[in-house]
Amino acid sequence: MGQLNYVSSPPKEHILKASCYEVDSIYKDKKLMEIYKRLKGNIIDINASSIAKTVQGTEQDFLALMNRAKSYLLQNYMDLSEEEHKTLLDMFQNAVFGYYVITPLLNNNDVSDIKVLSWDRIVCKAAGKRYVTNLSFLSEQDYNDWYDRLRRIHRINFNIHNAATYCTDRKSDTDFYLRLDWQDKRLVSTDDNNIHIRKIPTHKYSWDYLKDAGMVTDEMIEYLRDRIVNGYGFLISGPGGSGKTSLLNKLLDWIPFDQSVLVSQESDELYSEVHPQMQFEHTKTLEHGAESREYSLEDELRLGLLQDIDNFVIGEIKGAEALYVFTTGLNTGARFMGTIHSNDAASSVTRLAQCARYKSDYPMETLEEMLTAVPFVLIHMEDFSVTEIVEIAGFDYQLQQLKFNKVYRKGR
């Protein structure tokens, strides 16, 4: 046999064992769960069609269902304490109208992402690390019934257009918005419904919190403020759940209040409660009878070019909307800020140019050169921490590539 010709990578830990994120859950109390299973069987399971209507019904429908559950417990479990009675009703209500067994993860501030991959496989990301959890549904049927109820609560139709979709829950939690991404089991190889929940703080993290969490330092905060005030654009890169949106959300509030801002995003993750000149738009498919019209990030940005905008912000760049990053800077002199997935800071502009080429015939080199029209900061993040900062320092016409000024690199 021949020999392999390669250079070994630096040593790195090879993790082949999952860490478990354990949380306390009332659904693990053996005594209460035995009663809850009977309550569920007599009220939920034998009235599936009625329950389906109730979750989209009126306040009277909700009260009628809860009264049925209360009557069942009073008639069959008269020796329950008042606290046990209340806890079982809370368990019942949360199963029918709420987030059921994953509620403890939603209540934990360290958890940013939750995925249900099957009834007995619930995983999460907490403090930037991925874990399996000690939670599960009672059975596959129990999970599928809850999944269907939750879709009904969020008014997501069971048709071919919504087999893979997303929505935002702004009402269930006072501390977080929840972005829910749905994948119907018809699209999943394992025939399991999948749901991913991203927790978005309703109140932005303070700089002190971000410092304590290891995202930034005092010196870095002053650097970011200086670059915002002096008109630099920002492209923040990194894997999912690395803190890109949390950092960009903080930077939005620093944009000078005498400048106009257009924020375009797929889901409502970016917001500002202080900036007076900021408008927010999200993508949407509008339906009227047999007609439907999808309004994309491209549509919003194109219209924004006519609206005297000083700052364009894209929540997450994935496709041809990237072209407007280049055209806004060249045609209007406006600043751009946004996030993108890439492996490091420098390659984020390559990824940006690749996305722009979905809709443009510009050569990669031409697109990258366009970015020198405005001062630009590239930030890379991993595990809820800034790991790299570089600035675009010009374009090398001989080598046909961008020149970078390395500002910061986190020690390994």
SULGI-V173596 format. One record per residue. RES is the residue in three letters. PHI is phi as a letter, one per 30 degrees, with the letter a starting at -180 (none if undefined). OMEGA is omega as a letter, one per 40 degrees, with the letter a starting at -180 (NA if undefined). Layout:
res:RES phi:PHI omega:OMEGA
res:RES phi:PHI omega:OMEGA
This chain:
res:MET phi:none omega:i
res:GLY phi:d omega:i
res:GLN phi:c omega:i
res:LEU phi:d omega:a
res:ASN phi:c omega:a
res:TYR phi:a omega:i
res:VAL phi:c omega:a
res:SER phi:d omega:i
res:SER phi:d omega:i
res:PRO phi:e omega:a
res:PRO phi:e omega:i
res:LYS phi:b omega:a
res:GLU phi:d omega:i
res:HIS phi:c omega:a
res:ILE phi:d omega:i
res:LEU phi:b omega:i
res:LYS phi:b omega:a
res:ALA phi:d omega:i
res:SER phi:d omega:a
res:CYS phi:c omega:i
res:TYR phi:c omega:a
res:GLU phi:c omega:i
res:VAL phi:b omega:i
res:ASP phi:d omega:a
res:SER phi:b omega:i
res:ILE phi:d omega:i
res:TYR phi:d omega:i
res:LYS phi:c omega:i
res:ASP phi:d omega:a
res:LYS phi:d omega:a
res:LYS phi:d omega:a
res:LEU phi:d omega:a
res:MET phi:d omega:i
res:GLU phi:d omega:i
res:ILE phi:d omega:a
res:TYR phi:d omega:a
res:LYS phi:d omega:i
res:ARG phi:d omega:i
res:LEU phi:d omega:i
res:LYS phi:d omega:a
res:GLY phi:d omega:a
res:ASN phi:d omega:a
res:ILE phi:c omega:a
res:ILE phi:d omega:a
res:ASP phi:d omega:a
res:ILE phi:d omega:i
res:ASN phi:b omega:a
res:ALA phi:e omega:a
res:SER phi:d omega:i
res:SER phi:d omega:i
res:ILE phi:d omega:a
res:ALA phi:e omega:i
res:LYS phi:d omega:a
res:THR phi:d omega:a
res:VAL phi:d omega:i
res:GLN phi:c omega:a
res:GLY phi:c omega:a
res:THR phi:c omega:i
res:GLU phi:d omega:i
res:GLN phi:d omega:i
res:ASP phi:d omega:i
res:PHE phi:d omega:a
res:LEU phi:d omega:i
res:ALA phi:d omega:i
res:LEU phi:d omega:a
res:MET phi:d omega:i
res:ASN phi:d omega:i
res:ARG phi:d omega:i
res:ALA phi:d omega:a
res:LYS phi:d omega:a
res:SER phi:d omega:i
res:TYR phi:d omega:a
res:LEU phi:d omega:a
res:LEU phi:d omega:a
res:GLN phi:d omega:a
res:ASN phi:c omega:a
res:TYR phi:b omega:a
res:MET phi:d omega:a
res:ASP phi:d omega:i
res:LEU phi:d omega:i
res:SER phi:d omega:i
res:GLU phi:d omega:i
res:GLU phi:d omega:i
res:GLU phi:d omega:i
res:HIS phi:e omega:i
res:LYS phi:d omega:a
res:THR phi:d omega:i
res:LEU phi:d omega:i
res:LEU phi:d omega:i
res:ASP phi:d omega:i
res:MET phi:d omega:a
res:PHE phi:d omega:a
res:GLN phi:d omega:a
res:ASN phi:d omega:i
res:ALA phi:d omega:a
res:VAL phi:d omega:a
res:PHE phi:c omega:a
res:GLY phi:b omega:a
res:TYR phi:c omega:i
res:TYR phi:h omega:a
res:VAL phi:d omega:a
res:ILE phi:d omega:a
res:THR phi:e omega:i
res:PRO phi:e omega:i
res:LEU phi:d omega:i
res:LEU phi:d omega:a
res:ASN phi:d omega:a
res:ASN phi:c omega:a
res:ASN phi:d omega:a
res:ASP phi:d omega:a
res:VAL phi:d omega:i
res:SER phi:c omega:a
res:ASP phi:b omega:i
res:ILE phi:b omega:i
res:LYS phi:b omega:i
res:VAL phi:c omega:a
res:LEU phi:c omega:i
res:SER phi:a omega:a
res:TRP phi:d omega:a
res:ASP phi:c omega:i
res:ARG phi:b omega:i
res:ILE phi:c omega:a
res:VAL phi:b omega:a
res:CYS phi:a omega:i
res:LYS phi:c omega:a
res:ALA phi:b omega:a
res:ALA phi:h omega:i
res:GLY phi:i omega:a
res:LYS phi:c omega:a
res:ARG phi:c omega:a
res:TYR phi:b omega:i
res:VAL phi:d omega:a
res:THR phi:b omega:i
res:ASN phi:c omega:a
res:LEU phi:c omega:i
res:SER phi:a omega:i
res:PHE phi:d omega:a
res:LEU phi:d omega:a
res:SER phi:a omega:i
res:GLU phi:d omega:i
res:GLN phi:d omega:i
res:ASP phi:e omega:i
res:TYR phi:d omega:a
res:ASN phi:d omega:i
res:ASP phi:d omega:i
res:TRP phi:d omega:i
res:TYR phi:e omega:a
res:ASP phi:d omega:i
res:ARG phi:d omega:a
res:LEU phi:d omega:i
res:ARG phi:d omega:i
res:ARG phi:d omega:i
res:ILE phi:e omega:a
res:HIS phi:c omega:i
res:ARG phi:h omega:i
res:ILE phi:c omega:a
res:ASN phi:d omega:i
res:PHE phi:c omega:i
res:ASN phi:b omega:a
res:ILE phi:d omega:a
res:HIS phi:d omega:a
res:ASN phi:c omega:i
res:ALA phi:d omega:i
res:ALA phi:b omega:a
res:THR phi:a omega:i
res:TYR phi:b omega:i
res:CYS phi:a omega:i
res:THR phi:b omega:i
res:ASP phi:c omega:a
res:ARG phi:c omega:a
res:LYS phi:c omega:a
res:SER phi:d omega:a
res:ASP phi:b omega:a
res:THR phi:d omega:a
res:ASP phi:c omega:a
res:PHE phi:b omega:i
res:TYR phi:d omega:i
res:LEU phi:c omega:i
res:ARG phi:c omega:a
res:LEU phi:c omega:i
res:ASP phi:c omega:a
res:TRP phi:c omega:i
res:GLN phi:b omega:i
res:ASP phi:d omega:a
res:LYS phi:d omega:i
res:ARG phi:d omega:a
res:LEU phi:c omega:a
res:VAL phi:c omega:a
res:SER phi:d omega:a
res:THR phi:d omega:a
res:ASP phi:i omega:i
res:ASP phi:c omega:i
res:ASN phi:d omega:i
res:ASN phi:c omega:i
res:ILE phi:b omega:i
res:HIS phi:c omega:i
res:ILE phi:b omega:i
res:ARG phi:c omega:i
res:LYS phi:c omega:a
res:ILE phi:c omega:a
res:PRO phi:e omega:i
res:THR phi:d omega:i
res:HIS phi:c omega:a
res:LYS phi:d omega:i
res:TYR phi:d omega:i
res:SER phi:d omega:i
res:TRP phi:d omega:i
res:ASP phi:d omega:i
res:TYR phi:d omega:a
res:LEU phi:d omega:i
res:LYS phi:d omega:a
res:ASP phi:d omega:i
res:ALA phi:d omega:i
res:GLY phi:i omega:a
res:MET phi:d omega:a
res:VAL phi:b omega:i
res:THR phi:c omega:i
res:ASP phi:e omega:a
res:GLU phi:d omega:i
res:MET phi:d omega:i
res:ILE phi:d omega:i
res:GLU phi:d omega:i
res:TYR phi:d omega:a
res:LEU phi:d omega:i
res:ARG phi:d omega:i
res:ASP phi:e omega:a
res:ARG phi:d omega:i
res:ILE phi:d omega:a
res:VAL phi:d omega:a
res:ASN phi:c omega:i
res:GLY phi:i omega:i
res:TYR phi:d omega:i
res:GLY phi:d omega:a
res:PHE phi:b omega:i
res:LEU phi:b omega:a
res:ILE phi:c omega:a
res:SER phi:c omega:i
res:GLY phi:k omega:i
res:PRO phi:d omega:i
res:GLY phi:d omega:i
res:GLY phi:i omega:a
res:SER phi:c omega:i
res:GLY phi:j omega:a
res:LYS phi:e omega:a
res:THR phi:d omega:i
res:SER phi:d omega:i
res:LEU phi:d omega:a
res:LEU phi:d omega:i
res:ASN phi:e omega:i
res:LYS phi:d omega:a
res:LEU phi:d omega:a
res:LEU phi:e omega:a
res:ASP phi:d omega:i
res:TRP phi:c omega:i
res:ILE phi:d omega:a
res:PRO phi:e omega:a
res:PHE phi:d omega:i
res:ASP phi:c omega:i
res:GLN phi:c omega:i
res:SER phi:d omega:a
res:VAL phi:b omega:i
res:LEU phi:c omega:i
res:VAL phi:c omega:i
res:SER phi:c omega:a
res:GLN phi:a omega:i
res:GLU phi:d omega:i
res:SER phi:b omega:a
res:ASP phi:d omega:a
res:GLU phi:c omega:a
res:LEU phi:c omega:a
res:TYR phi:a omega:i
res:SER phi:b omega:i
res:GLU phi:c omega:a
res:VAL phi:b omega:a
res:HIS phi:d omega:a
res:PRO phi:d omega:a
res:GLN phi:c omega:a
res:MET phi:c omega:i
res:GLN phi:c omega:a
res:PHE phi:b omega:i
res:GLU phi:b omega:i
res:HIS phi:b omega:i
res:THR phi:d omega:a
res:LYS phi:a omega:i
res:THR phi:c omega:i
res:LEU phi:c omega:a
res:GLU phi:b omega:i
res:HIS phi:b omega:a
res:GLY phi:i omega:a
res:ALA phi:d omega:a
res:GLU phi:c omega:i
res:SER phi:b omega:a
res:ARG phi:b omega:i
res:GLU phi:c omega:i
res:TYR phi:c omega:a
res:SER phi:c omega:i
res:LEU phi:e omega:i
res:GLU phi:e omega:a
res:ASP phi:d omega:a
res:GLU phi:d omega:a
res:LEU phi:d omega:i
res:ARG phi:d omega:i
res:LEU phi:d omega:a
res:GLY phi:d omega:i
res:LEU phi:d omega:a
res:LEU phi:c omega:a
res:GLN phi:c omega:i
res:ASP phi:h omega:a
res:ILE phi:c omega:i
res:ASP phi:c omega:a
res:ASN phi:b omega:i
res:PHE phi:c omega:i
res:VAL phi:b omega:i
res:ILE phi:c omega:a
res:GLY phi:e omega:i
res:GLU phi:a omega:a
res:ILE phi:d omega:a
res:LYS phi:b omega:a
res:GLY phi:b omega:a
res:ALA phi:d omega:i
res:GLU phi:d omega:i
res:ALA phi:d omega:a
res:LEU phi:e omega:a
res:TYR phi:d omega:i
res:VAL phi:d omega:a
res:PHE phi:d omega:a
res:THR phi:d omega:i
res:THR phi:d omega:a
res:GLY phi:d omega:a
res:LEU phi:d omega:a
res:ASN phi:d omega:a
res:THR phi:b omega:a
res:GLY phi:i omega:a
res:ALA phi:d omega:i
res:ARG phi:d omega:i
res:PHE phi:c omega:i
res:MET phi:b omega:i
res:GLY phi:a omega:i
res:THR phi:b omega:a
res:ILE phi:a omega:i
res:HIS phi:c omega:i
res:SER phi:a omega:a
res:ASN phi:d omega:i
res:ASP phi:a omega:a
res:ALA phi:d omega:a
res:ALA phi:d omega:a
res:SER phi:d omega:i
res:SER phi:d omega:i
res:VAL phi:d omega:i
res:THR phi:d omega:i
res:ARG phi:d omega:i
res:LEU phi:d omega:i
res:ALA phi:d omega:i
res:GLN phi:d omega:i
res:CYS phi:d omega:i
res:ALA phi:d omega:a
res:ARG phi:d omega:i
res:TYR phi:d omega:a
res:LYS phi:b omega:a
res:SER phi:b omega:i
res:ASP phi:c omega:i
res:TYR phi:e omega:i
res:PRO phi:d omega:i
res:MET phi:e omega:a
res:GLU phi:d omega:i
res:THR phi:d omega:i
res:LEU phi:d omega:a
res:GLU phi:d omega:i
res:GLU phi:d omega:i
res:MET phi:e omega:a
res:LEU phi:d omega:i
res:THR phi:d omega:a
res:ALA phi:d omega:i
res:VAL phi:b omega:i
res:PRO phi:d omega:a
res:PHE phi:b omega:i
res:VAL phi:c omega:i
res:LEU phi:c omega:a
res:ILE phi:c omega:i
res:HIS phi:c omega:a
res:MET phi:b omega:i
res:GLU phi:b omega:i
res:ASP phi:h omega:i
res:PHE phi:i omega:a
res:SER phi:b omega:i
res:VAL phi:d omega:a
res:THR phi:c omega:a
res:GLU phi:a omega:i
res:ILE phi:b omega:i
res:VAL phi:b omega:i
res:GLU phi:c omega:i
res:ILE phi:d omega:a
res:ALA phi:c omega:a
res:GLY phi:k omega:a
res:PHE phi:b omega:i
res:ASP phi:d omega:a
res:TYR phi:d omega:i
res:GLN phi:d omega:i
res:LEU phi:d omega:i
res:GLN phi:h omega:i
res:GLN phi:a omega:a
res:LEU phi:d omega:i
res:LYS phi:c omega:a
res:PHE phi:b omega:i
res:ASN phi:c omega:a
res:LYS phi:d omega:a
res:VAL phi:c omega:a
res:TYR phi:a omega:i
res:ARG phi:b omega:a
res:LYS phi:d omega:i
res:GLY phi:d omega:a
res:ARG phi:d omega:NA
